[in-house]
Each structure stands twice: as structure tokens, then as C-alpha cells.
Amino acid sequence: MKHFTSAIIAASGNSTRMGLSVSKQLLSLCGRPTIEHTLSAFENCDVIDEIVVVCREIDMQSIKDIATKFTKVKAVVSGGETRDESVKNGVYACSENARFFAIHDGARPLIKNEDIKKVVKRAYECNAATLGTAVTDTIKVVDSENVITSTPDRAVLRAVQTPQVFEKELYLKAIDNALLKGLSVTDDCSMVEALGERVEIVTGSAENIKLTTKPDIIFAEAILKAREHNS
């Protein structure tokens, strides 16, 4: 069964780790801004009914100009001091008809249409789902002096991606709880986990990388060019 699903694109991060003055949302990838690639994926996905973009005030007009190319973009709103505050601003801009929220990093421009569909449809069944991939590197836990203290079994580890998709009332409860308790979280699943609720992982694609460092731009353009060549 299809439910009204709002995509909230979290695009209010800065480019500190890239050492760039321009927002990574506006970086050019194969001649198009990063955020435009991201919006295209959600615009062309039939399980997504509307899109809300959350961005920095300094990027607002540029992203609004880009958003005019997409019919599903309902609003472009300003972010808050933290990720959860920013996403909550996006939630409040969504239609009252929304029953599920698909929250995605604006700096993951390589998300595939089929992966959006997979995770959204799984969330319809279990209320909370995210994309993720198996960890291929050996992971070490270290102490404050950078000395290894343990080696977790990578068979039970997953690298979590976005979109992360949640039933509306569950997510609103989770985000209010996180803000009330001042929880420090790096993704939306953590807020739902803090309620003791179950979140399922749907296998995603290794191509769904997040632009964090300068080499990521090179990898992203190589992937985009390969897709264009194979289409």
C-alpha cells in the first residue's frame, strides 16, 4: 500500500572537512550542482510525493533557484543549530498529509531510484528503515591515546546511509525526545533507537557515498560518468 511520503533533504552542513568556502551542496559534479543530482533522484521516484530542502541561510537563494526545476519541491527552509533541529524545521514544512518521512543527506547525490523505493517500501511494513552496507574494512576500537582496545566482528557491522525512513508519529516522538534530552546524534536512526524502537537495515549500494572530503568529488564524478556511459 502506498502512503504519502515526504522527502526531507538535509543540506545545511558546511564544507569544513573539505576546506572549501563554497557549500558542498553547490559544488559542481559533472556540470551540475550536487544538490541538483540529489533532488533529481527523489523527483523521479514514484514513492516520493513531495520534497522539502533544509539548508543554510547563506545558501537559501541559490538552492531555491535550483529547486524551481523540480515540481515536487514544496519548500526550502532554513536549518537550525543542530542536525535534529534542522530536520525538525523540515518536518514542520511538510504537508499534513505526510505519513512517512524519508530523510536524506543532500551531500549523497548518487542515491539510486531503486534504493529509495526499497527502503521506503520496507518502512511502510516496519515503521523504521534505513539503507546500509556491509563493512569490508576491519574496524578497531581505540582509547583516548589511540591505542587499540578491541576489534568488533565486522560480520555484525553495517555502514549506515540515507535515506532513513520513518512513520510520522514515531519520528515526531523520537525527535522531540532527542531535543528534550539533548541527545548528541549523528543520524536519525539513533533518535528512534533511543526510544527502544526497532530500525531495519535494507542493503544499499556502495555508490551511495557522502561527499565529505575532496577525493569524494573525484569518486562521485567517476561514478556519474560511468552511469552515463552505461545508460
C-alpha positions, 0 to 999 in steps of 0.5 A: 500500500502506498502512503504519502511520503515526504522527502526531507533533504538535509543540506545545511552542513558546511564544507569544513572537512573539505576546506572549501568556502563554497557549500558542498551542496553547490559544488559542481559534479559533472556540470551540475550542482550536487544538490541538483543530482540529489533532488533529481533522484527523489523527483523521479521516484514514484514513492516520493510525493513531495520534497522539502530542502533544509539548508543554510541561510547563506545558501537559501537563494541559490538552492531555491533557484535550483529547486524551481526545476523540480515540481515536487519541491514544496519548500526550502527552509532554513536549518537550525543549530543542530542536525535534529533541529534542522530536520525538525524545521523540515518536518514542520514544512511538510504537508499534513498529509505526510505519513512517512518521512524519508530523510536524506543527506543532500551531500549523497547525490548518487542515491539510486531510484531503486534504493529509495523505493526499497527502503521506503517500501520496507518502512511502510511494513516496519515503521523504521528503515534505513539503507546500509552496507556491509563493512569490508574494512576491519574496524578497531576500537581505540582509547583516548591515546589511540591505542587499540582496545578491541576489534568488533566482528565486522560480520555484525557491522553495517555502514549506515546511509540515507535515506532513513525512513520513518512513520510520522508519529514515531519520528515526531516522538523520537525527535522531540525526545532527542531535543528534550534530552539533548541527545548528541546524534549523528543520524536519525536512526539513533533518535528512534533507537533511543526510544527502544524502537526497532530500525531495519537495515535494507542493503544499499549500494556502495555508490551511495557515498557522502561527499565529505572530503575532496577525493569524494568529488573525484569518486562521485564524478567517476561514478556519474560518468560511468552511469552515463556511459552505461545508460 
